[in-house]
Amino acid sequence: MPHSFSAVAIAMILTVTLATDVAAETWIVDADKSNLGYEILIGGASATGTFQTWTADIRFDPLRPEEATVEVDIDMMSVSISDPRAESGIGGAAWLNIDAIPNAVFSATGFDFSTDTEFSIPGMLILRGVARPVTLSGTLEIDGDFATVSATATFNREIFDIGVGQDAVGKDVRVIIDLVAERGD
């Protein structure tokens, strides 16, 4: 008899645990309609760039945003920049160091909403092997099974040891995210 009680207790614990995990819905990013980019000043002029290859694992229940999770894996080798003077050096050891560290990761747990559509997501960005807190802020619109996100984050590139001492390049990097996702099954 003690074995059947233990089996029932374990089944109940697993049911509660699985029910909690199921509540966070998976959202699938439409890569063709989404963009992960950035903006930085070079010689006083704005330069923009994108990361062509990245994936996002998003788990979000609109009724429980504090339990949401996101993890974005960025292939740093897919970086581009609009300034031809910076194109050849951006992946080098002094800048993104993509040969040694080819990926960056942003991860967060819990989304903070100030209104029905405006949010901030405090998370951790690992870039060049350096982990620092970065907060995304923006808007989220949900229409049925589709979500549209526009968000930005700004950080000082030198906190990630990027281009230290390179004064011709602005220190602030503005990350720009435009994302379309569909609720998963």
N, C-alpha and C positions, 0 to 999 in steps of 0.2 A: 503493500500500500504506500509506503513512503515514496517509492519511485513514481507512482502515478501523480502524487501531489507535486513533486518536483517538476514533472513534465508539464503539468497544468500551469504552474507558476512561470516556468520558462516561456511557455506559449503566450501567456498573458503579457509578459515583459516584451517579448518580440512583437506582439501585436501593437502595443502602445508605441514602441520605438518605430516600427514601420509606418504606423499611422502618422506620426509626427513628421517623418521624412517625406511621405507622399504629399503632404500639404504644400511643400515648396515645388512649384511647377517649373519644369525645364522650358527654357526659351531658346529657340534655334535661330542663330543670326543668319540673315540673308546677306552673304558676302558681296553679291553683285549690287546691292542697294546700300551698302554700309561703307564707311570710310574711317580710317584711323590716321590722322595727320598731325602736323605740328607747325608752329610758326616761331621764328627766331629772327633777330636783327643781325645783319652782317653789313658792316660798314655803314650803319645807320639806316639801311634799307631792309624792308621785310623780305624774308625768304621763307617759303613754305615747302613742306615735304610730306611724304606719306610712307606708310608701311604697307606693302602690298599683300604680305602673308601674315596672318594672325588668326587665332581661334579664341572663342570665348565660351566658357561654360557658365551659364547664368541660371540660377535657381531662385525664383521669385514668386511669392504669393502676395498679390496686392493687399490682402487683408492682414498680412503679417510681414511687413517690410523689414522689421528689425531682425528677422531670421533669414533674410535673403543672403545669397552668396554669389560672388562672381570671381572668376579667374580668367585672365586674359594672357595668353602666351603669344609673344611677338617675335617673329623671325627677323632679327636685326639685319640680316643679309638682304632683306627685301626693301631696305630704306632707299628713299630718293630725296633729292633736294632741288629746288628751283634755281639756286645760284650755281652757275657752272664753275665758279672758283672753288666752291666747297665740295663739289661732287666727288672728286678724286680722293679727298682726305677724310671725309666724314666717317668712313668705316675704319680708319687707321687707329693705331694704338693710343694716340693722344686724345682721340674723340670717342667713338663708340666701341672701338676695340673688338670688332665683330669676328675676327679670326680666332681670338682667344675665348670670347664669350658671345656666342651667336644668338642667344635668346634673352629677352627681358620678360618679366612676369609682373602683372598687377593682380593683387588678390585682396578681397574685402569680404567682411561679414557684417550685414546690417546696413540698410539704407535708411537715411533720415529724410523725412518729407516735411517741408515747411508749409506747403500747400498741397492740394490734391495732385499737382503736376510738378512742382519744383522740389528737387532733392539735392542731397549731398551724400557722397559715399566716401567715408574715410577708409583708406586702405594702405597697403604697403606695395611700393614699387621696387622691384629688384632690377637694377640696371647696371651693367658693367660689374656685376657681382656685389654691388653695394645696395643694401636695403634701407629705404627711407620712407617715412609716411608721406603720402600724397592724397589729397582729397579731390574727387571729381564733383563738380556741381553742374546742374543742368535741369532739363525738363524731360518728363516722361508722359507720353500720350498713349493710352491703350484704347483700341477700338476693336472689340470682339476678341479675336485670337491674334491680333497684330499689335505690336508695340513699336513706337518711334521714340528714339532717344537723341537728344542733342546735349552734349556735355563738354566741359572744358576743365582743365587743371593747369596751373602754372607753378613751375618750380625753378629754382636756381640750378643750372646745369652743373655748377662746381660742387654741389653736395654729393654728386655721383662721380666726382673726379673726371668730368668731361671737359676737355679743352682748358684746363687750369692755366691761367696766365695769358690766355688769348684775348686781349682786350678789344680787338677789332670785331669780335662777335659778342652780341649781347648775352648777358648772363641768364636772363629769363627765357625759359622754353614754355610755350603755350601749347598744350596738347588739345587737339580738337577731334571730337568723336561725333559722328553722325551714324546712327545705327538703326536698322530695321530688323525686328525679330518676330518670329511666329511661335505661338504657344505650342509646345511639344505634346506628344501623346502620353 
